[in-house]
Amino acid sequence: MFYDAVKNDHGFQYDPFKAIVAPRPIGWVSTLSPEGRANLAPYSYFNAFSQSPHYVAFGSGPVKDSMRNIEATGEFVFSLATFALREQMNATSAHVSVDEFELAGLTKAPCQIVRPPRVAESPAALECCLHRIVSLPDDDGNAENFLIIGRVLGIHIDDRFIHDGRVDTAAMQPIARLGYSEYATVTEAWRMRRPD
């Protein structure tokens, strides 16, 4: 089949776009409000975009607390969402006006460079400063979606997942978003070298 992605006339009950661009890492983003109130939320549009220097980005639509906090403070933290933390990650997706760390029973761990806390139970975290927020307008020019780009300033890795000088990603069992309400878990890794 083919369908016009602008008209979005696919005929399905749910848009298949997210099921095709998959799996996507979950951007489990923590921020602080200007008043110092912690916020933690998962974003299903997240990825890394540069090796040196390191940049990550996530999509938000419409404007949410995370984006407001990042605009105000210029800082955020990405904590790796794993299979062991799937229920806590899901709990932090609720639309509530409380501290999501407390709601999900998670521990706030201090960062070295930025002020927002990271998820202590997560095996890895990236401390980030805001690089730029890019509006993603619709056909009428309305900006209801945004791309938040951050530069990675510091990286935390749980020593239990470092073996022979390499991070054992599969052992951390990161989860990723598929389409609809589906997720995937990384449980094994395999290697393939480039021909050059």
C-alpha contacts under 8 A as a table, 3 or more apart, distances in Angstrom:
res1	aa1	res2	aa2	distance
2	F	10	H	7.88
3	Y	8	N	6.91
3	Y	9	D	6.05
3	Y	10	H	5.47
4	D	7	K	5.42
4	D	8	N	5.67
4	D	9	D	6.21
4	D	10	H	7.52
5	A	8	N	4.54
5	A	9	D	7.18
8	N	15	D	7.81
10	H	15	D	7.30
12	F	15	D	6.48
12	F	16	P	7.55
14	Y	180	Y	7.36
15	D	18	K	7.14
16	P	19	A	5.16
16	P	20	I	6.46
16	P	179	G	6.98
17	F	20	I	5.34
17	F	21	V	6.45
17	F	179	G	7.66
18	K	21	V	5.31
18	K	22	A	6.68
18	K	178	L	6.51
18	K	179	G	4.73
18	K	180	Y	7.46
19	A	22	A	5.92
19	A	178	L	5.35
19	A	179	G	3.72
19	A	180	Y	7.01
20	I	178	L	7.91
20	I	179	G	7.40
21	V	24	R	7.17
21	V	178	L	7.71
22	A	177	R	6.84
22	A	178	L	5.19
22	A	179	G	7.36
23	P	176	A	5.50
23	P	177	R	5.52
23	P	178	L	5.15
23	P	183	Y	7.87
23	P	184	A	7.04
24	R	44	S	6.62
24	R	45	Y	6.75
24	R	46	F	6.72
24	R	47	N	7.23
24	R	176	A	5.15
24	R	177	R	5.12
24	R	178	L	6.65
25	P	44	S	6.88
25	P	45	Y	7.52
25	P	46	F	5.89
25	P	47	N	6.20
25	P	175	I	6.91
25	P	176	A	4.60
25	P	177	R	6.39
26	I	42	P	6.21
26	I	43	Y	5.63
26	I	44	S	5.00
26	I	45	Y	6.99
26	I	46	F	5.98
26	I	80	L	7.59
26	I	81	A	6.54
26	I	175	I	7.15
26	I	176	A	5.63
26	I	177	R	6.38
27	G	42	P	5.42
27	G	43	Y	4.77
27	G	44	S	6.36
27	G	45	Y	7.10
27	G	46	F	5.12
27	G	47	N	7.45
27	G	58	F	6.69
27	G	78	F	6.16
27	G	79	S	7.40
27	G	80	L	7.51
27	G	81	A	7.82
28	W	40	L	6.95
28	W	41	A	5.66
28	W	42	P	4.20
28	W	43	Y	6.23
28	W	78	F	5.41
28	W	79	S	5.40
28	W	80	L	6.55
28	W	81	A	6.42
28	W	89	M	7.46
29	V	40	L	5.61
29	V	41	A	5.43
29	V	42	P	6.07
29	V	43	Y	7.42
29	V	66	S	7.38
29	V	76	F	6.60
29	V	77	V	5.54
29	V	78	F	4.76
29	V	79	S	6.59
30	S	38	A	7.08
30	S	39	N	5.46
30	S	40	L	4.30
30	S	41	A	6.58
30	S	66	S	7.28
30	S	76	F	5.73
30	S	77	V	5.15
30	S	78	F	6.55
30	S	79	S	7.77
30	S	116	P	6.33
30	S	117	P	6.69
30	S	118	R	6.59
31	T	38	A	5.87
31	T	39	N	5.24
31	T	40	L	6.58
31	T	66	S	6.08
31	T	69	N	6.19
31	T	70	I	6.72
31	T	75	E	6.82
31	T	76	F	4.91
31	T	77	V	6.65
31	T	116	P	5.03
31	T	117	P	7.33
32	L	35	E	7.61
32	L	36	G	5.30
32	L	37	R	5.33
32	L	38	A	4.58
32	L	39	N	6.07
32	L	69	N	6.01
32	L	70	I	7.85
32	L	73	T	7.54
32	L	76	F	7.74
32	L	115	R	7.32
32	L	116	P	5.25
33	S	36	G	5.05
33	S	37	R	5.12
33	S	38	A	6.55
33	S	39	N	7.62
33	S	68	R	7.92
33	S	69	N	4.90
33	S	72	A	7.45
33	S	73	T	7.34
34	P	37	R	7.50
34	P	69	N	6.89
34	P	72	A	6.51
34	P	73	T	6.49
37	R	99	D	7.34
38	A	99	D	5.96
38	A	100	E	7.63
38	A	101	F	7.70
38	A	116	P	7.02
38	A	117	P	7.58
39	N	65	D	7.40
39	N	66	S	6.79
39	N	99	D	5.95
39	N	100	E	5.99
39	N	101	F	7.42
40	L	66	S	7.58
40	L	92	T	6.28
40	L	99	D	7.62
40	L	100	E	5.49
40	L	101	F	6.54
41	A	66	S	7.33
41	A	89	M	7.71
41	A	92	T	5.36
41	A	93	S	5.58
41	A	100	E	7.56
42	P	89	M	6.67
42	P	90	N	7.72
42	P	92	T	6.87
42	P	93	S	5.98
43	Y	46	F	6.45
43	Y	58	F	6.84
43	Y	59	G	7.17
43	Y	60	S	7.42
44	S	58	F	7.95
44	S	59	G	7.91
44	S	177	R	6.03
45	Y	58	F	5.37
45	Y	59	G	5.21
45	Y	60	S	7.81
46	F	56	V	7.41
46	F	57	A	5.70
46	F	58	F	4.19
46	F	59	G	6.58
47	N	56	V	5.71
47	N	57	A	5.80
47	N	58	F	6.66
48	A	54	H	7.52
48	A	55	Y	5.92
48	A	56	V	4.23
48	A	57	A	6.47
49	F	54	H	7.24
49	F	55	Y	5.44
49	F	56	V	5.65
49	F	57	A	7.33
50	S	53	P	6.23
50	S	54	H	5.02
50	S	55	Y	5.17
50	S	56	V	7.47
51	Q	54	H	5.00
51	Q	55	Y	7.39
53	P	151	R	7.47
53	P	152	V	7.73
54	H	151	R	5.94
54	H	152	V	5.40
55	Y	149	I	6.90
55	Y	150	G	5.63
55	Y	151	R	4.50
55	Y	152	V	5.77
56	V	149	I	5.88
56	V	150	G	5.43
56	V	151	R	6.49
56	V	152	V	7.16
57	A	147	L	6.56
57	A	148	I	5.37
57	A	149	I	4.26
57	A	150	G	6.01
58	F	147	L	5.70
58	F	148	I	5.41
58	F	149	I	6.77
59	G	145	N	7.01
59	G	146	F	5.60
59	G	147	L	4.53
59	G	148	I	6.25
60	S	63	V	6.37
60	S	64	K	7.19
60	S	67	M	7.43
60	S	145	N	5.68
60	S	146	F	5.23
60	S	147	L	6.43
60	S	148	I	7.52
61	G	64	K	7.40
61	G	144	E	5.65
61	G	145	N	4.10
61	G	146	F	6.12
62	P	144	E	5.06
62	P	145	N	5.52
62	P	146	F	7.60
63	V	67	M	6.21
63	V	68	R	7.10
63	V	144	E	7.21
63	V	145	N	7.38
63	V	146	F	7.68
64	K	67	M	5.54
64	K	68	R	6.37
65	D	68	R	5.04
65	D	69	N	5.99
66	S	69	N	5.22
66	S	70	I	6.15
67	M	70	I	5.03
67	M	71	E	6.04
67	M	148	I	7.56
68	R	71	E	5.16
68	R	72	A	6.24
69	N	72	A	5.09
69	N	73	T	5.97
69	N	74	G	7.69
69	N	75	E	7.99
70	I	73	T	5.22
70	I	74	G	4.82
70	I	75	E	5.44
70	I	76	F	6.38
70	I	130	L	6.90
71	E	74	G	5.65
71	E	130	L	7.83
74	G	129	C	5.57
74	G	130	L	4.85
75	E	114	V	6.34
75	E	115	R	7.30
75	E	116	P	7.12
75	E	127	E	7.90
75	E	128	C	5.82
75	E	129	C	4.44
75	E	130	L	5.73
76	F	114	V	7.39
76	F	116	P	6.14
76	F	127	E	6.48
76	F	128	C	5.30
76	F	129	C	6.31
76	F	130	L	7.52
77	V	116	P	6.57
77	V	117	P	7.17
77	V	118	R	6.16
77	V	125	A	6.80
77	V	126	L	5.56
77	V	127	E	4.70
77	V	128	C	5.65
78	F	118	R	7.33
78	F	125	A	5.39
78	F	126	L	5.03
78	F	127	E	6.69
78	F	128	C	7.65
79	S	118	R	6.20
79	S	119	V	6.01
79	S	122	S	6.10
79	S	123	P	7.91
79	S	124	A	5.96
79	S	125	A	4.24
79	S	126	L	6.52
80	L	122	S	5.77
80	L	123	P	6.65
80	L	124	A	5.49
80	L	125	A	6.04
80	L	174	P	6.79
81	A	85	L	6.21
81	A	86	R	6.80
81	A	89	M	6.68
81	A	122	S	6.76
81	A	174	P	5.81
81	A	175	I	6.02
82	T	85	L	5.14
82	T	86	R	6.06
82	T	122	S	7.32
82	T	172	M	6.62
82	T	173	Q	5.41
82	T	174	P	4.10
82	T	175	I	5.09
82	T	185	T	7.80
83	F	86	R	5.07
83	F	173	Q	5.72
83	F	174	P	6.12
83	F	175	I	5.77
83	F	185	T	6.56
84	A	87	E	7.86
84	A	173	Q	7.83
85	L	88	Q	5.33
85	L	89	M	6.05
85	L	121	E	7.91
85	L	122	S	7.62
86	R	89	M	5.05
86	R	90	N	6.11
86	R	175	I	7.64
87	E	90	N	5.09
87	E	91	A	6.14
88	Q	91	A	4.99
88	Q	92	T	6.39
88	Q	104	A	4.99
88	Q	105	G	7.33
88	Q	106	L	7.45
89	M	92	T	5.31
89	M	93	S	6.87
89	M	104	A	7.62
90	N	93	S	5.32
90	N	94	A	7.55
91	A	94	A	5.89
91	A	100	E	7.77
91	A	103	L	7.27
91	A	104	A	5.70
92	T	100	E	5.36
92	T	101	F	7.52
92	T	103	L	7.29
92	T	104	A	6.36
98	V	102	E	7.99
98	V	103	L	7.24
99	D	102	E	5.50
99	D	103	L	6.28
100	E	103	L	4.71
100	E	104	A	6.00
101	F	104	A	5.43
101	F	105	G	6.03
101	F	106	L	4.87
101	F	107	T	6.59
101	F	108	K	6.95
101	F	119	V	7.93
102	E	105	G	4.97
102	E	106	L	6.06
102	E	107	T	7.75
103	L	106	L	7.77
106	L	119	V	6.65
106	L	120	A	7.34
106	L	121	E	7.10
107	T	119	V	6.03
107	T	120	A	5.36
107	T	121	E	6.84
108	K	117	P	5.43
108	K	118	R	5.82
108	K	119	V	5.48
108	K	120	A	5.77
109	A	117	P	5.36
109	A	118	R	5.20
109	A	119	V	6.04
109	A	120	A	4.94
110	P	115	R	7.56
110	P	116	P	7.44
110	P	117	P	5.00
110	P	118	R	6.44
111	C	114	V	5.91
111	C	115	R	6.53
111	C	116	P	7.01
111	C	117	P	5.88
111	C	118	R	6.59
111	C	127	E	7.14
112	Q	154	G	7.47
113	I	127	E	7.04
113	I	153	L	7.27
113	I	154	G	6.95
114	V	127	E	6.33
114	V	128	C	7.21
114	V	129	C	7.60
118	R	125	A	6.66
119	V	122	S	5.48
119	V	125	A	7.73
120	A	123	P	7.85
122	S	125	A	7.16
123	P	156	H	7.86
123	P	157	I	5.88
123	P	158	D	4.95
123	P	161	F	7.60
123	P	172	M	6.73
124	A	155	I	7.33
124	A	156	H	5.25
124	A	157	I	4.52
124	A	158	D	6.23
125	A	155	I	5.82
125	A	156	H	5.03
125	A	157	I	6.82
126	L	152	V	6.19
126	L	153	L	7.41
126	L	154	G	5.84
126	L	155	I	4.67
126	L	156	H	6.43
127	E	152	V	5.72
127	E	153	L	5.52
127	E	154	G	4.90
127	E	155	I	6.20
128	C	150	G	5.56
128	C	151	R	5.32
128	C	152	V	4.41
128	C	153	L	5.41
128	C	154	G	7.14
129	C	150	G	5.33
129	C	151	R	5.45
129	C	152	V	6.69
129	C	153	L	6.97
130	L	133	I	7.85
130	L	148	I	7.49
130	L	149	I	6.23
130	L	150	G	4.44
130	L	151	R	6.41
131	H	148	I	7.88
131	H	149	I	5.47
131	H	150	G	4.89
131	H	151	R	6.02
132	R	148	I	6.21
132	R	149	I	5.29
132	R	150	G	6.99
133	I	146	F	6.62
133	I	147	L	5.64
133	I	148	I	4.59
133	I	149	I	6.14
134	V	146	F	5.58
134	V	147	L	5.05
134	V	148	I	6.53
134	V	149	I	7.96
135	S	143	A	5.70
135	S	144	E	7.60
135	S	145	N	6.17
135	S	146	F	4.53
135	S	147	L	6.41
136	L	143	A	5.73
136	L	144	E	7.12
136	L	145	N	5.21
136	L	146	F	5.37
136	L	147	L	7.11
137	P	140	D	7.43
137	P	141	G	4.98
137	P	142	N	5.03
137	P	143	A	4.20
137	P	144	E	6.63
137	P	145	N	6.78
138	D	141	G	5.26
138	D	142	N	5.47
138	D	143	A	6.52
138	D	144	E	7.68
139	D	142	N	7.46
143	A	146	F	7.34
152	V	155	I	7.52
157	I	161	F	7.48
157	I	162	I	7.93
158	D	161	F	5.89
158	D	162	I	7.44
159	D	162	I	5.32
160	R	163	H	7.91
161	F	167	V	5.81
161	F	168	D	5.33
161	F	169	T	7.50
161	F	171	A	6.79
161	F	172	M	6.85
162	I	165	G	6.28
162	I	166	R	5.50
162	I	167	V	4.61
162	I	168	D	5.98
163	H	166	R	5.37
163	H	167	V	6.38
163	H	168	D	6.58
168	D	171	A	5.47
168	D	172	M	6.85
169	T	172	M	5.33
169	T	173	Q	6.78
169	T	174	P	7.38
169	T	186	V	7.90
169	T	189	A	7.76
170	A	173	Q	5.13
170	A	174	P	7.25
170	A	186	V	5.58
170	A	187	T	4.86
170	A	188	E	5.09
170	A	189	A	5.96
171	A	187	T	6.75
171	A	188	E	7.78
173	Q	185	T	5.98
173	Q	186	V	5.06
173	Q	187	T	5.52
174	P	185	T	5.86
174	P	186	V	5.61
175	I	183	Y	6.65
175	I	184	A	5.54
175	I	185	T	4.45
175	I	186	V	6.38
176	A	183	Y	5.53
176	A	184	A	5.19
176	A	185	T	6.37
177	R	182	E	6.44
177	R	183	Y	4.61
177	R	184	A	6.43
178	L	181	S	7.42
178	L	182	E	5.24
178	L	183	Y	5.15
178	L	184	A	6.82
179	G	182	E	5.74
179	G	183	Y	7.73
186	V	189	A	7.70
